Amino acid sequence: MRDHFKTALSQCKPEAEDLLLNGVNHIFLHGSTYSPERAAWPGWKFYASVNFNATNTIWEDTPSLFSYITNCQSMLQSGSPDNETLLYWPIYDVWDQNHKGKLFFQFNIHSLKEWLHGTSFYDLTRELMGKGYGLDFISDAFILKAKVVDGQLQLPGGTYKSLVIPDCKNMPLATLEKLMALKKEGAHIFFKNRPETVPGFFQFEQQNKQLDLLSALIEPESDVFMALEKANVFPETLVDTGLKYIRRDVNGEKIYYLVNHTSKKIDQFIPLQIDREMVVIYDPLNKKYGKGMVKKEGKTTLVKVVIPSGGSLLLRTGNNVDVQDWNYYEPIDNAIEIKGEWNLSFLKGGPKLPNETVMDTLTSWTSLGFDAANFSGTAQYEISFNKPNMNADSWKLSLGDVRESAKVWINGKQIGSAWSVPFELNIGKLQEGKNTLRIQVTNLAANRLRAKEIRGEEWKIFHEINMVNKDYKKFDATLWNPMPSGIVGPVTITPLKQIN
């Protein structure tokens, strides 16, 4: 929900991660508008689209985002889902509310407070997930498809150890009958309270009488967490660190996808609810992998992870897999800022290429004059610096504030791309004496679009256009200020020591 031409790849990544964390493992772009070559920049657009195509500047480094998603999918599409607990959604309680006399009610994503926030279902969901329980949600129709196999609930989408019924007033008789039958067959089904009534008026008195008889057999759980523990359902307490996770099962081994959306680096041993001798760590950002440091506490496996704010890792458990050790690094001194004369040249973009310049202090290139303030595209920064007089196993390059994505070369060798928080790269060893750093940075398309509208050039020339701003008001880029662009910095290098 941002204005057109103002979405960065670094903002797309956490959105994609939240999808992956919720079990979605196939992602479509919204949108990728077809635009003929004859169409003047910015080409044809769809009104509600980020615009993932070659006319948008972010396309320069979009392959890095695609690669990241692909690397996550390579493991998250393996095996089967491994959430152990189902949570019933009492939809009839929502329909039972007074919706101002309306008989048609839409579950709109923009009006969660009308049907989700504040409900017992939502509160219990947050409480369970906050403790580290992996949840899937189930409807009345899917409950009717459930069967008990070896004490577990088996459904078309997976097998579960338990099913929790939040506080709910309305429940179809068929649903309660099925739940009680499953419970009788040995399924772990826990009620927060007894349903009070059937929904609707069809055979109301007859159905309600049967529902009352069944409800009387229910013993509500005052402590759902204790009940789950008795059913051998245990939370992943790694969430106490602030990490988000989802878990999958591959022939008895576990895959964990860990994402750090907190503001701090997480550097510690985290517990996994599985008893294994080995955990392989995989970084979906750069495809590096290796055997992690592991400790055991009873049937819990602890593995050391280092995940910066904005970072993620994939873990796979196993025994006796022949892989090299994961490389752990720690700083051995403070970060050192790279200072000096930065040669800045503009490589491609528009509406015109600004002149080359030299910057003594890194700041947004929009401060360099009229042409630079209006420019959207790719620019190149170059600087030479001497290797600090200290020994290090490797060096971490931090680009600081990047607007919005960057490719990096050290001494003529491309090191990688920095397109997401925290905009850092492990660059290996530096050569003795002078080293050269080259960075190609691409900004957003907003500044060029703003300049186009200020010049009075109409670009919304496509059929049935409904181009609005993020608040669904008239789109007017002339009201924008130039978006910060380039390397705002500071750019630093940090000496690292390998500790494994």
N, C-alpha and C positions, 0 to 999 in steps of 0.2 A: 504494500500500500504506500508506494512512493510516487512522486511525480514522474512523468515520462522523461526518459533520458537521464535519470538521476539514480539508477540502480547499479551498484558496483558488484563485482564478483564476490568480494569479501562479504557482502550482505546476502548473496545467494547461498553461500556455503552453510551457514547455520540453519537456514530455512530447509535446505535439502537434508541436513542432519536430523532435524526434528521429524521429517518424514521417515527417514530410515530408522530412527529410534522408535517410531510408532508402528513398525512392521511393514511399511511401504518400501518395496525394493525395486520398483520400476517407476521412473520419473519422466514426465513429459514436460516440454517447454511451453510456457504460456507468455508469449507465443513466438512463432517463427514465421513471420509474414512474408509471403512471396512478393517480390518487387522487381519489375523489369529494369534492365540496365538503362533504358532511356529515361527512367524517372529520375529527376534531379534529387540530390541529397536533401532530406534524409530518406527518400523513397517512400513507398506505401507503408502505412501503419494500420494496426488494429487498435482501437481506442483503449482497450483494457490490457495492453500488452507491455511487458518489459522490452520486447523486441530483440530476440536472439537471432540476429542475422548479420551479414557482412557489412551492412550500412551503419551498424552501431559500433562505436569505438571499442566496447568491451569484448567484441568478437576477437580482437587481437590475442587475448589470453584465455578465451573461453575453453580451448582444449585442455587447459590445466584443471578447470572445474569438471569438465567431462571425464577426464582421467581419474580424478578423485572419486567421483560417483561410481565409475566403473570398478575401481579397485575395491570400494566398499561392497558393491553388488557381487563381486567375485566370491565373497565369503557369505554375505547375507542372503544370497539365493541358494546356498548350500543347505542340505539337511532339512530339518523341520523346525517350526516355531517351538519355543521352550518355555513359554509362560505357563505357570502351574495352576493359576487360580482364575476362575471365571467370576465375573460380577454381573449380576442381573440388572438390566435397565428397566425400571418400572414405567414404561411409556404411558400407561393408562392414568398414572398420577398426573402427568403433564396434561393429558387431554381432559382430565377431570377439573382442571382449574377454570376459572371464569375468564375467558378470553374476550371480554367485552361483547358478548353475544355472538361472536363469530363462530361458525361451525367449521370453517376451514382454517387450519393453523399450520404455518410453515415454520420448520426448524431452521431459521436463518443463521448463518455463521456470524452475521453482524449484530445479532440480538441474543447473545448467549444468556444474558441476565433474565430473559423472558422464559427460558425453558431448561437451563442447565445450572447456572450459578445459584448457589444457595439451596440446591436440592440435596437430599440425603445421599443420593447416588453420587453426586459430584464431590461432596465432602468426604465420603468414604473412599472414593477413588483417590483423592489427593492424599488422604491419610495412609492408605495402603501403599501407594507408589512412593510416598515420602519415606516410608520405612524400608523400601527396597523390594517389595513384592512385584513380580511380573504379572500383569493382568491382561486378560482379553475380556471383551464384553459380549453378553449373550442376550438374545431376545426370546420372547415367548415361542416364536416359531421354531427356533433352533433348539430350545429345551425339549420340544416334542420329538426331536430327532436323536436325542442323546440315549446312549445305552451304557451299561456298566460292564467293564471288562477288567478283571483282576483288581477290583476295588477302585478303578479309575473311570472317570467319565470320558467316553469316546464319542467324538463328533466328527462330521466331515472335515473340519478344519484342524483337528488335533486331539490330543489326549490330555486330560487335566486331573490333578489330584483333588481339587476342591471347587465348590461353587458357593459364593456368598450372596445372600439376598439382603439388600439394604432395607432400611425402613421404607415400607410401602403400604399404602392403604388399599389400593385397587389391584386385584390380580385375577385373571381369568381362571375359572374353575379347572379347565383342562390343564393349565400350567401347574396349579398346585397339586392336582392329582398325579401328574407326571413327576413332580419333584418328590412327593412322598413315596411314590413307587421306586424311584431311583435311590432314595435314602434307605428304603427297606432292603434293597439289593446290595447295600454296602457302600454307596457313594457318600463322600463327605460333603454334606450340604448344611450350611449354617445360615440361620435366620437372625437378623437383628431384632425383628419383632414378628407378630402374627398379622397376616393380611386381614383386613376388616370386612371387605366387601368385594363382590364381583363387579366389573364395570358394565355399564349399559342397563337396559331394562328387559332384555329378552329373558323370559322365565326367571325373573329376578328372585322372587321369593323361594322358588324351588332350588335354584343354584346357590343362593346365599345360605340356605339351610345346610346344604352339603359342604359348602366352604367352611361354615362355622364348625362342623363336626371334625373336619380335617385340621383346621387351625388349632383346635383344642389339643391336638396331639403334638404340636410344635413346642419345643423348649427354646425360647430365644436365648441368644448368646450375649452375655453382658460384656465379654472380652473376646472379640473376634481373633485377635492376635494369639491368644492362648489356645483358642480352638484350632487355628491353623497349625500351630506348633504340634499339637496332639495328632494332627493328621500328617505329620512329617513334611509340612510345607514351611520352608524357612526363607527369610528375606536375604537379599544380597546387600549386606551392610556396607558395601563399598560406596553406596549412595551417601553415607555420612560424610564423605570427603567433598561432596558437591557434584561428583560425576553423575552424568546420565548414562544409562546403559540399556541394551537389549541383548538377549541371549538366545542362541539357537543350539539345537542338538544334532550332531552328526555321528550316528552309530554309537551313541553313548558318550562321545566327547563333546565338549562345549566350545562354542564360539561366542565371545563377548565383544560387543562394539561399545567402546567407551568414548564419551565426548565431554570435554571440559568447557562448559558455557559459563563458568564462574570468572571472576576478575583476577584470580590468582593462579600461579603455577602449582600443580599437584605433583609432588615429588616424595613418594613414600611407598611402603608395601601396602597393597590393598588386598582384602580377603575375597576369595572365590568360594562359593558353596559347592565345592567338589574336591575329592581327595585324589590328587595327581602329583606325580614326580616332576612334571615338566610343563612349562607354558611357553609357547612360541609367540613372540610379539611381532606384529606387522604394522607398519606405518603406511596407511593408504595415500598419504600425500606424496611420498617418494618411493614407495615399494620396498623400502629397506625392511629386513626382518632378521630375527635371531632369537636364541633361547634366553629367556629372562631369568633374573635372580629369583629363586623360590625358597620359601620357608614353609614349614608345616606346623599347624596348631590343631592337633586332633585330626578331624576329617576335613578341616578347612585348609586350603592352599593359599598362601600369601605370595604375591608376585610384586616385584618392584616396578613401578611405572613412573615415568617423568613426562607429564603432559602439560604444556604451557596453556595459558588462557587462550581459548580459541582452537586448541589442538584436539586430536583424536587418535585412538589406537584400536587395533583389532587384536584380540588374544585368542589363541586356540590351545586347548589343553591336550595332553597326550602323554605317552610314556616312550622313552627311548627313540625319539625322532632324531635323525642325524642331521643337525643343523649347527651352524656356528653360533657363538654367544652373541647376544644383543649388546651393542656398544652403548654403555652409559658414560655420560660426561658430566663434569661439574666445573664451574668456574674456579680458576686459581688466582684471579686478580679482578679488579674492577674493569668495567667497560672503558675502552679508549676511543674517543671521538676522532674520526678522520676529518682533519681540517686542511684548508688550503684553497687553491683555485679550482673550481669545478667548471670545466668547459661544457657548455650546454648548447646543443644543436637540435633543431626540429626536423624530424625525418619525414613524416607523412601526416596528412590530415588537412584541416581547413578551418576557416575559409581561405587563408593563405598562410604560408610558412613564415613565422617570425624570424628575424635575423639571429645569427649565432651570437652568443654572449659568454661572459665569464662571471661566475658568481663566487664571491668570497664567503657569503653566508647563505645557507640553504633556506629558501622560503618558497612559497607558492609562485609558480612562474607567471601567474596572473598579475603580479606586482611589477612586471617588467615592461609594461606599456600596453597600448591599445591592441596591437595585433596579438600579443601573447594572452591578453585577457579574453579575447574572442576565440582563441584556438582550442580545437579539440582534435586529439590525435596522439602521435607517439613522438617523444623527444628523448635525446640521449645525453647522459651525464658521464663525464670522464674525469678521472683524477689519478694522480700518482702519489704514493705514500711509502714511507720506509717501514719495514717490519720492526715492531717494537723489540727491544733488546731483552727478550725472555724466551724460554723454551716452553712450548705447548704442544700437546698431542694433536690439537686441532684448534680452529678458530670459529667463533660464531659471529656472523655478520648480521647486524640488526639495522634495518633501513628506517626505523622510527615510523613517522607518519607518512604513509605512501598514498598518493592520490592518482591512480587507484590500483594499478598493478604494474609489476616490474619483472624484467628478465635481467639476469646478472652474469657478468663475465669477470673472471680474475685471471690476469696475465694471459688474456686471449682465449681462455677456456671457459665455455659456458658452464656455470655451476647449477643453475636451475631458475625457477620462477618463484617470485614472492607476490602472491595475489590474495592472500588471506591473512587474517590476524594469527600470529603476531608479526608477520613480515620479517621472518628470520630464516637464515640458511646456515647450515654447517658447511664451511667452505674448505675444510681440510687444512693442510699446512701452507703457510706463506713462504715464499722464497726469501733468502737472505738479501738484504738491501732493498732496492726499489721494487714495488709492486704496483700494478695498474688495475684500477677498478672501473668497469664500464657497466652502466645501468640504463636500460631502455624502459621508460615509463610511459604508460598510456592513461590518459584521464578520461572522464566521462564526456558524453556528447552534448551535455547541457549548455556549455558555454558557446559552442558554435550555433546551437539552435536559438539561444537567446540573442546572439548577434544577428541572426537571420531575421528574427521578428522585429528587432529594433530597426533594421534597414527597411522594414515594411514589406518584406518578401513573403508572399503567401505560399505555404507548403502543404496545407491540408486540402489537397485537390483530388482526393480519391472518393469513390462512390459511397454514399450513406455514412459519411464521417460523423462521429459523435465524440470528438476529442475533448475530454474534460480533464481538470486537474484531479489530484488525489481526493479532494473533498467533493467531487462531482459538480464543481463550479466551472465557469468559463475558463478554458486554458489560455493563459497569457504569460508567456515566458519573458516578456519585457519587464515584468515585475521582479524577476529573479536578480539576485546578486551573482557575480561570477563564482563558480564553484572552485574551491582550492584545487590546485593541480600540480603534479610533479612530486618531487621529494621535498617534503617539508622538514624531514629529519627529526632529530640528529641521526647521522649514520655512525655506527660504532662497531668496533670489533672487540671480542672478549676471548681471552686465552682459556682453553679448556684442557682438562686432564681426564684421560680415560680411566675409569675406576674399576673395571671388571677384568 
